[in-house]
Amino acid sequence: MKSIALLALIVTTIFLTETDDTTDKRTWHQQLPPCPCTNPDFNKIILNDGWAKDKGDLDTYHHGATECFRSYPYTKTSAGKSGQQCCYDSNGKLISSGSGAGTPDKASTCSGEDKSGTMKIRFFALLPHYFRDVKPWKQAGEASEAWKIYNKEWVPSQPDCSVK
């Protein structure tokens, strides 16, 4: 019984550490690194560049994207230990709006990348990520339209990609 109580205390502590109810809903995402204008690994995998290939379900959460990447290490923001997510089309160009755009995470799940460039999971961030990022997306409505509501607070990165 003591071990169950201890486990519950640990999980609760981790969850509370990852969350901050005073989040400034307008600016927390501006504290994150901007997305690269082109797919970081389009021509070849570049390790230790701060971007790891996402393991997520693109068809469900970023319909229209060919590949997504997550930033690492996490950035301490007013929302918690946050991270940027960037999604790209088949030509390697950043998708910055619409259903295929990447969205910032209040609770980053990426701790780095493996030798193939794929993200390593921050396991203790999975529960906070679900409650702070995934669940609100699911509550936003039907998958094909959810991004319109969700992207009001989880604003996709908008770097100036016109400069070459």
ChimeraX commands (.cxc) that place a marker at each C-alpha (Angstrom):
marker #1 position 0.00,0.00,0.00 radius 0.5
marker #1 position 2.88,2.36,0.81 radius 0.5
marker #1 position 4.43,1.78,-2.62 radius 0.5
marker #1 position 1.17,2.71,-4.39 radius 0.5
marker #1 position 0.90,5.90,-2.35 radius 0.5
marker #1 position 4.54,6.73,-3.08 radius 0.5
marker #1 position 4.04,6.12,-6.80 radius 0.5
marker #1 position 0.93,8.36,-6.80 radius 0.5
marker #1 position 2.89,11.08,-4.99 radius 0.5
marker #1 position 5.74,10.87,-7.52 radius 0.5
marker #1 position 3.41,11.00,-10.53 radius 0.5
marker #1 position 1.47,13.91,-9.03 radius 0.5
marker #1 position 4.68,15.79,-8.26 radius 0.5
marker #1 position 5.98,15.29,-11.79 radius 0.5
marker #1 position 2.67,16.40,-13.27 radius 0.5
marker #1 position 2.48,19.51,-11.09 radius 0.5
marker #1 position 6.11,20.38,-11.82 radius 0.5
marker #1 position 5.39,20.25,-15.54 radius 0.5
marker #1 position 2.32,22.49,-15.32 radius 0.5
marker #1 position 1.69,26.10,-14.47 radius 0.5
marker #1 position -1.90,27.33,-14.38 radius 0.5
marker #1 position -0.70,30.93,-14.69 radius 0.5
marker #1 position 0.39,30.30,-18.27 radius 0.5
marker #1 position 0.23,33.40,-20.40 radius 0.5
marker #1 position -1.91,31.99,-23.21 radius 0.5
marker #1 position -0.78,34.66,-25.65 radius 0.5
marker #1 position 3.00,34.43,-25.48 radius 0.5
marker #1 position 4.32,31.17,-23.98 radius 0.5
marker #1 position 5.04,29.71,-27.44 radius 0.5
marker #1 position 7.09,32.78,-28.40 radius 0.5
marker #1 position 9.77,31.65,-25.95 radius 0.5
marker #1 position 10.51,28.58,-28.10 radius 0.5
marker #1 position 13.04,28.30,-30.92 radius 0.5
marker #1 position 11.54,29.11,-34.35 radius 0.5
marker #1 position 11.10,26.27,-36.79 radius 0.5
marker #1 position 13.72,25.90,-39.51 radius 0.5
marker #1 position 12.25,26.97,-42.86 radius 0.5
marker #1 position 13.30,23.68,-44.44 radius 0.5
marker #1 position 13.23,20.13,-43.09 radius 0.5
marker #1 position 16.37,19.79,-40.92 radius 0.5
marker #1 position 17.09,16.31,-42.32 radius 0.5
marker #1 position 15.81,16.78,-45.89 radius 0.5
marker #1 position 19.12,16.01,-47.59 radius 0.5
marker #1 position 20.74,13.93,-44.83 radius 0.5
marker #1 position 20.33,13.22,-41.13 radius 0.5
marker #1 position 22.12,15.80,-39.03 radius 0.5
marker #1 position 22.61,14.64,-35.46 radius 0.5
marker #1 position 22.80,16.89,-32.39 radius 0.5
marker #1 position 21.27,19.87,-34.21 radius 0.5
marker #1 position 18.45,20.34,-31.70 radius 0.5
marker #1 position 15.79,18.76,-33.97 radius 0.5
marker #1 position 14.64,15.13,-33.80 radius 0.5
marker #1 position 12.25,13.31,-36.14 radius 0.5
marker #1 position 8.84,13.02,-34.52 radius 0.5
marker #1 position 7.28,9.62,-33.77 radius 0.5
marker #1 position 3.73,11.01,-33.69 radius 0.5
marker #1 position 0.69,10.11,-35.78 radius 0.5
marker #1 position 0.92,12.71,-38.55 radius 0.5
marker #1 position -2.28,11.68,-40.29 radius 0.5
marker #1 position -4.30,12.27,-37.13 radius 0.5
marker #1 position -2.61,15.33,-35.62 radius 0.5
marker #1 position -0.88,17.01,-38.60 radius 0.5
marker #1 position -2.80,15.87,-41.65 radius 0.5
marker #1 position -0.98,16.85,-44.82 radius 0.5
marker #1 position 2.52,16.87,-43.34 radius 0.5
marker #1 position 5.14,14.47,-44.67 radius 0.5
marker #1 position 7.50,14.72,-41.71 radius 0.5
marker #1 position 7.63,16.50,-38.35 radius 0.5
marker #1 position 10.46,17.33,-35.96 radius 0.5
marker #1 position 10.58,18.27,-32.27 radius 0.5
marker #1 position 13.07,20.60,-30.65 radius 0.5
marker #1 position 15.36,19.54,-27.82 radius 0.5
marker #1 position 16.35,20.12,-25.13 radius 0.5
marker #1 position 13.14,21.51,-23.66 radius 0.5
marker #1 position 12.80,25.24,-23.10 radius 0.5
marker #1 position 11.59,26.52,-19.73 radius 0.5
marker #1 position 8.60,28.75,-20.57 radius 0.5
marker #1 position 5.72,30.21,-18.65 radius 0.5
marker #1 position 3.81,27.02,-19.62 radius 0.5
marker #1 position 6.45,24.61,-18.26 radius 0.5
marker #1 position 9.15,22.51,-19.90 radius 0.5
marker #1 position 8.07,23.23,-23.46 radius 0.5
marker #1 position 9.20,22.32,-26.95 radius 0.5
marker #1 position 8.63,23.29,-30.55 radius 0.5
marker #1 position 7.19,20.99,-33.18 radius 0.5
marker #1 position 7.75,21.71,-36.88 radius 0.5
marker #1 position 6.12,19.91,-39.81 radius 0.5
marker #1 position 7.12,19.85,-43.46 radius 0.5
marker #1 position 5.62,19.05,-46.84 radius 0.5
marker #1 position 7.04,16.56,-49.37 radius 0.5
marker #1 position 9.37,19.27,-50.73 radius 0.5
marker #1 position 10.90,19.86,-47.29 radius 0.5
marker #1 position 9.19,23.25,-46.83 radius 0.5
marker #1 position 7.81,24.32,-43.45 radius 0.5
marker #1 position 4.03,24.14,-43.08 radius 0.5
marker #1 position 3.16,27.16,-40.93 radius 0.5
marker #1 position -0.64,27.09,-41.07 radius 0.5
marker #1 position -3.52,24.70,-41.57 radius 0.5
marker #1 position -4.02,21.13,-40.45 radius 0.5
marker #1 position -0.47,20.05,-41.36 radius 0.5
marker #1 position 1.34,22.70,-39.31 radius 0.5
marker #1 position 3.39,21.68,-36.31 radius 0.5
marker #1 position 2.36,23.05,-32.94 radius 0.5
marker #1 position 4.36,23.92,-29.83 radius 0.5
marker #1 position 4.08,21.65,-26.80 radius 0.5
marker #1 position 3.54,22.98,-23.30 radius 0.5
marker #1 position 5.10,19.73,-22.08 radius 0.5
marker #1 position 7.93,18.60,-24.36 radius 0.5
marker #1 position 8.25,14.85,-24.86 radius 0.5
marker #1 position 11.59,14.98,-26.69 radius 0.5
marker #1 position 14.87,14.45,-24.83 radius 0.5
marker #1 position 17.15,14.19,-27.84 radius 0.5
marker #1 position 17.63,11.94,-30.84 radius 0.5
marker #1 position 18.97,8.46,-31.50 radius 0.5
marker #1 position 21.60,7.63,-34.15 radius 0.5
marker #1 position 18.87,7.54,-36.84 radius 0.5
marker #1 position 17.76,11.09,-35.95 radius 0.5
marker #1 position 14.49,9.92,-34.35 radius 0.5
marker #1 position 13.37,11.49,-31.10 radius 0.5
marker #1 position 14.11,9.95,-27.71 radius 0.5
marker #1 position 11.12,10.13,-25.37 radius 0.5
marker #1 position 11.05,12.08,-22.09 radius 0.5
marker #1 position 8.96,9.41,-20.35 radius 0.5
marker #1 position 8.10,11.52,-17.31 radius 0.5
marker #1 position 6.65,14.13,-19.68 radius 0.5
marker #1 position 4.15,11.79,-21.37 radius 0.5
marker #1 position 1.38,12.29,-18.82 radius 0.5
marker #1 position 1.76,16.09,-18.67 radius 0.5
marker #1 position 1.95,16.18,-22.49 radius 0.5
marker #1 position -1.27,14.23,-22.76 radius 0.5
marker #1 position -3.19,16.50,-20.36 radius 0.5
marker #1 position -1.66,19.82,-21.46 radius 0.5
marker #1 position -1.32,19.30,-25.24 radius 0.5
marker #1 position -3.11,16.20,-26.58 radius 0.5
marker #1 position -6.32,16.26,-24.55 radius 0.5
marker #1 position -7.09,19.92,-25.45 radius 0.5
marker #1 position -6.61,19.01,-29.12 radius 0.5
marker #1 position -9.05,16.11,-28.76 radius 0.5
marker #1 position -11.53,18.39,-26.98 radius 0.5
marker #1 position -11.30,20.93,-29.83 radius 0.5
marker #1 position -13.66,18.82,-31.92 radius 0.5
marker #1 position -13.63,16.66,-35.01 radius 0.5
marker #1 position -10.09,15.87,-36.17 radius 0.5
marker #1 position -10.47,17.61,-39.53 radius 0.5
marker #1 position -11.44,20.89,-37.84 radius 0.5
marker #1 position -9.77,20.70,-34.40 radius 0.5
marker #1 position -6.65,22.56,-35.52 radius 0.5
marker #1 position -8.68,25.75,-36.12 radius 0.5
marker #1 position -9.54,25.97,-32.42 radius 0.5
marker #1 position -6.35,24.41,-31.07 radius 0.5
marker #1 position -4.01,26.72,-33.03 radius 0.5
marker #1 position -5.44,29.79,-31.28 radius 0.5
marker #1 position -3.41,28.89,-28.17 radius 0.5
marker #1 position -0.90,26.42,-29.65 radius 0.5
marker #1 position 0.25,28.78,-32.39 radius 0.5
marker #1 position 2.43,27.25,-35.13 radius 0.5
marker #1 position 5.89,28.77,-35.57 radius 0.5
marker #1 position 5.89,31.64,-38.09 radius 0.5
marker #1 position 9.54,32.31,-39.00 radius 0.5
marker #1 position 10.34,34.65,-41.88 radius 0.5
marker #1 position 11.13,32.12,-44.60 radius 0.5
marker #1 position 11.24,34.72,-47.37 radius 0.5
marker #1 position 14.89,35.56,-46.58 radius 0.5
marker #1 position 17.29,33.22,-48.36 radius 0.5
marker link #1:1,2 radius 0.2
marker link #1:2,3 radius 0.2
marker link #1:3,4 radius 0.2
marker link #1:4,5 radius 0.2
marker link #1:5,6 radius 0.2
marker link #1:6,7 radius 0.2
marker link #1:7,8 radius 0.2
marker link #1:8,9 radius 0.2
marker link #1:9,10 radius 0.2
marker link #1:10,11 radius 0.2
marker link #1:11,12 radius 0.2
marker link #1:12,13 radius 0.2
marker link #1:13,14 radius 0.2
marker link #1:14,15 radius 0.2
marker link #1:15,16 radius 0.2
marker link #1:16,17 radius 0.2
marker link #1:17,18 radius 0.2
marker link #1:18,19 radius 0.2
marker link #1:19,20 radius 0.2
marker link #1:20,21 radius 0.2
marker link #1:21,22 radius 0.2
marker link #1:22,23 radius 0.2
marker link #1:23,24 radius 0.2
marker link #1:24,25 radius 0.2
marker link #1:25,26 radius 0.2
marker link #1:26,27 radius 0.2
marker link #1:27,28 radius 0.2
marker link #1:28,29 radius 0.2
marker link #1:29,30 radius 0.2
marker link #1:30,31 radius 0.2
marker link #1:31,32 radius 0.2
marker link #1:32,33 radius 0.2
marker link #1:33,34 radius 0.2
marker link #1:34,35 radius 0.2
marker link #1:35,36 radius 0.2
marker link #1:36,37 radius 0.2
marker link #1:37,38 radius 0.2
marker link #1:38,39 radius 0.2
marker link #1:39,40 radius 0.2
marker link #1:40,41 radius 0.2
marker link #1:41,42 radius 0.2
marker link #1:42,43 radius 0.2
marker link #1:43,44 radius 0.2
marker link #1:44,45 radius 0.2
marker link #1:45,46 radius 0.2
marker link #1:46,47 radius 0.2
marker link #1:47,48 radius 0.2
marker link #1:48,49 radius 0.2
marker link #1:49,50 radius 0.2
marker link #1:50,51 radius 0.2
marker link #1:51,52 radius 0.2
marker link #1:52,53 radius 0.2
marker link #1:53,54 radius 0.2
marker link #1:54,55 radius 0.2
marker link #1:55,56 radius 0.2
marker link #1:56,57 radius 0.2
marker link #1:57,58 radius 0.2
marker link #1:58,59 radius 0.2
marker link #1:59,60 radius 0.2
marker link #1:60,61 radius 0.2
marker link #1:61,62 radius 0.2
marker link #1:62,63 radius 0.2
marker link #1:63,64 radius 0.2
marker link #1:64,65 radius 0.2
marker link #1:65,66 radius 0.2
marker link #1:66,67 radius 0.2
marker link #1:67,68 radius 0.2
marker link #1:68,69 radius 0.2
marker link #1:69,70 radius 0.2
marker link #1:70,71 radius 0.2
marker link #1:71,72 radius 0.2
marker link #1:72,73 radius 0.2
marker link #1:73,74 radius 0.2
marker link #1:74,75 radius 0.2
marker link #1:75,76 radius 0.2
marker link #1:76,77 radius 0.2
marker link #1:77,78 radius 0.2
marker link #1:78,79 radius 0.2
marker link #1:79,80 radius 0.2
marker link #1:80,81 radius 0.2
marker link #1:81,82 radius 0.2
marker link #1:82,83 radius 0.2
marker link #1:83,84 radius 0.2
marker link #1:84,85 radius 0.2
marker link #1:85,86 radius 0.2
marker link #1:86,87 radius 0.2
marker link #1:87,88 radius 0.2
marker link #1:88,89 radius 0.2
marker link #1:89,90 radius 0.2
marker link #1:90,91 radius 0.2
marker link #1:91,92 radius 0.2
marker link #1:92,93 radius 0.2
marker link #1:93,94 radius 0.2
marker link #1:94,95 radius 0.2
marker link #1:95,96 radius 0.2
marker link #1:96,97 radius 0.2
marker link #1:97,98 radius 0.2
marker link #1:98,99 radius 0.2
marker link #1:99,100 radius 0.2
marker link #1:100,101 radius 0.2
marker link #1:101,102 radius 0.2
marker link #1:102,103 radius 0.2
marker link #1:103,104 radius 0.2
marker link #1:104,105 radius 0.2
marker link #1:105,106 radius 0.2
marker link #1:106,107 radius 0.2
marker link #1:107,108 radius 0.2
marker link #1:108,109 radius 0.2
marker link #1:109,110 radius 0.2
marker link #1:110,111 radius 0.2
marker link #1:111,112 radius 0.2
marker link #1:112,113 radius 0.2
marker link #1:113,114 radius 0.2
marker link #1:114,115 radius 0.2
marker link #1:115,116 radius 0.2
marker link #1:116,117 radius 0.2
marker link #1:117,118 radius 0.2
marker link #1:118,119 radius 0.2
marker link #1:119,120 radius 0.2
marker link #1:120,121 radius 0.2
marker link #1:121,122 radius 0.2
marker link #1:122,123 radius 0.2
marker link #1:123,124 radius 0.2
marker link #1:124,125 radius 0.2
marker link #1:125,126 radius 0.2
marker link #1:126,127 radius 0.2
marker link #1:127,128 radius 0.2
marker link #1:128,129 radius 0.2
marker link #1:129,130 radius 0.2
marker link #1:130,131 radius 0.2
marker link #1:131,132 radius 0.2
marker link #1:132,133 radius 0.2
marker link #1:133,134 radius 0.2
marker link #1:134,135 radius 0.2
marker link #1:135,136 radius 0.2
marker link #1:136,137 radius 0.2
marker link #1:137,138 radius 0.2
marker link #1:138,139 radius 0.2
marker link #1:139,140 radius 0.2
marker link #1:140,141 radius 0.2
marker link #1:141,142 radius 0.2
marker link #1:142,143 radius 0.2
marker link #1:143,144 radius 0.2
marker link #1:144,145 radius 0.2
marker link #1:145,146 radius 0.2
marker link #1:146,147 radius 0.2
marker link #1:147,148 radius 0.2
marker link #1:148,149 radius 0.2
marker link #1:149,150 radius 0.2
marker link #1:150,151 radius 0.2
marker link #1:151,152 radius 0.2
marker link #1:152,153 radius 0.2
marker link #1:153,154 radius 0.2
marker link #1:154,155 radius 0.2
marker link #1:155,156 radius 0.2
marker link #1:156,157 radius 0.2
marker link #1:157,158 radius 0.2
marker link #1:158,159 radius 0.2
marker link #1:159,160 radius 0.2
marker link #1:160,161 radius 0.2
marker link #1:161,162 radius 0.2
marker link #1:162,163 radius 0.2
marker link #1:163,164 radius 0.2
view
